[in-house]
Amino acid sequence: MTNSKLIAYLGPPGTYSFQAVTQYFGKTPAGHYEYVPLNTIADCFTAVQDGTVAYVVVPFANSSNGPVKFTYDLLLKTCPRPSIIGDTKVKVEHYVLAAPTTLQRIKQSGEDAVRTVYSHPQVWGQCTRYLASHFPNAARISVDSTAYAAALTANEGNAVAIASIAAADIANVEVYAADVQDNEDNYTRFLVMEQYVEGTERTELDRSVDRELVRL
Ligand SMILES: O=C(O)C(=O)C[C@]1(C(=O)O)C=C[C@@H](O)C=C1
């Protein structure tokens, strides 16, 4: 049975998915709903499909680097596919975040002091120019979300994360650089989904998403 009081998103708080969920449902959701952060996009699909949550919000496509591969794959292989009941576009402004000790090291020895850059895999293709000119030799480590990336840098002395400004506050790390995305107009479109109920007719939005999946 569906737990009608939970709305899931890719957490922890501070992700762009969190921005999307609050943009769509409000800072505090109406009707005693609660937000629940999940660790991966796959977890979001499982939770809505098995009825653990009423709704999920997942990233679908980005204006700079196109489809969010995890979501496309899951939309294609989840059977029955959840119903898409809405969508919302979030302006994605990326920041370079780091612990104060890392910033100190950069000040002393330059940007070569940064050995690792953490972020969500979808982000690399949105910040190609900045990464190539500032951290060409650092290892890029892909993790489950940008906010998790920010949290990882808190206890490291030579790592930065690419994440949102909200993630900086939550992870208690500092901003090294702002607006590092290639395009000023960088947007990600998110889908709002609920469990598919056998026999219900697919909406026009549902069908338009299917057409986009087929186009790939
Ligand atoms: O890691 C996050 O903050 C997410 O919400 C995921 C995600 C994505 O998968 O596209 C969402 C928006 C941005 O394009 C980058 C990352």
PDBQT file of the ligand as one rigid body, heavy atoms in Angstrom, charges set to zero:
ROOT
HETATM    1  O1  LIG A 301      23.321  15.563  -7.082  1.00  0.00    +0.000 OA
HETATM    2  C1  LIG A 301      22.358  16.352  -7.093  1.00  0.00    +0.000 C 
HETATM    3  O2  LIG A 301      22.352  17.416  -6.461  1.00  0.00    +0.000 OA
HETATM    4  C2  LIG A 301      21.186  16.018  -7.912  1.00  0.00    +0.000 C 
HETATM    5  O3  LIG A 301      20.112  16.429  -7.582  1.00  0.00    +0.000 OA
HETATM    6  C3  LIG A 301      21.414  15.208  -9.193  1.00  0.00    +0.000 C 
HETATM    7  C4  LIG A 301      21.638  16.044 -10.430  1.00  0.00    +0.000 C 
HETATM    8  C5  LIG A 301      21.482  15.159 -11.715  1.00  0.00    +0.000 C 
HETATM    9  O4  LIG A 301      21.492  13.959 -11.625  1.00  0.00    +0.000 OA
HETATM   10  O5  LIG A 301      21.364  15.765 -12.785  1.00  0.00    +0.000 OA
HETATM   11  C6  LIG A 301      20.619  17.101 -10.539  1.00  0.00    +0.000 C 
HETATM   12  C7  LIG A 301      20.864  18.296 -11.139  1.00  0.00    +0.000 C 
HETATM   13  C8  LIG A 301      22.211  18.669 -11.656  1.00  0.00    +0.000 C 
HETATM   14  O6  LIG A 301      22.129  18.539 -13.061  1.00  0.00    +0.000 OA
HETATM   15  C9  LIG A 301      23.262  17.747 -11.153  1.00  0.00    +0.000 C 
HETATM   16  C10 LIG A 301      22.990  16.612 -10.468  1.00  0.00    +0.000 C 
ENDROOT
TORSDOF 0
